[in-house]
Amino acid sequence: MTKAEIVKEISEKTGIERAMVEATIEAFMTSVKEHIIRKETVSLRGFGNFIIKKRAAKVARNISKNTAINLPAHHIPAFRPSKKFSEKVKKSVK
């Protein structure tokens, strides 16, 4: 599902015009990004947490040149779903 499809679906379900829904979704995503960049967790009760994870430094291989590459430690954004959300997905996939 794309962002445009989400905007369309929310607009149809709520009756709010698409431009307003799109602006709201953009503002939400911008806010989440800003807080993650500041290394803050964003928690949505019943949905999950947007967190930042630290990846350790490691040695990788460039297989085309057959050389070792040192990858430094770095941080990446991640999503950790809530227990309720995870259980609903498990039940629906079976």
N, C-alpha and C positions, 0 to 999 in steps of 0.2 A: 504494500500500500504506500502510495506517495503522499507527500504533503498536500498536493492539490486534491487528491481523493479524500483526505481527511477533512480539508476545508469544506469541500462539497458536501460530505456526509453530515458534518456538524451544522452547516448552514441549512440543510434540508430538515434535520431533526429539530432544530431550535427556531427556525424562521428568521434568524439573524442574517443580514446580508453578507455575502461572501467576503467583501472587502474588510468588513469589521472582524470577521472570524479570522481571516488571514493575518490582519494586523495583531490580533490577540495572540495567535500562535507564534508569530515572529517575536513578539515581546517576551513571551514565555521562554522560547529557545534562547534568546539573547540573555535573559536573566540567568538561566541555568548555566550557560557558557561562562558568564562573568563570575559567578560564584565558584564554579569548578576551577577556573583560572586562578582564583584567590585561595585555592585548596580548601574550600568549604564544601561540606556535604549538603546536597539538596534532597530532602525527604518528602515524599508524597505518601501519606498514610494509606495503606491498602493497595498501593501500586508498587512502590519500591524506592530505592535511593540511587541518586547519581553521585558517584564517588570518584576520587582520584586514587589510582594505584601506582605504586613505585615498582618499576622493573629493575632488577639487578643488572649490573654490568656482566657481559658475557662475550665469549669469542664465537663468532659465526664464520661460515665458509662462503666464499664467492666461488661457486662451482664452475663458472665459465673460465675463470683465470686460475683456479685451484690455489687460492691464497686465503689466509686467515684475516678476518676483519674484527677489530675490537669495537664492540658496541658499548658505549658508556651507559651508566645507570640513567634512567629517565622516568618521567611520570606520564601516565595515560589516563584518559577518562574512561569510566566503566559504569555499568548499570547493574545493580543488585536488586532483583525483584523481591517483593514481599512474600512471606510464606503463603498468604491467602491467594495471591496471584499465581505463584508457582503451583500450588495445589490445583487450582482451576485449570491451568494449562495441562497438567498431568492427567487429570480426569477427562478432559476433552480430547486428548490425543489417543487415548487407549482404544 
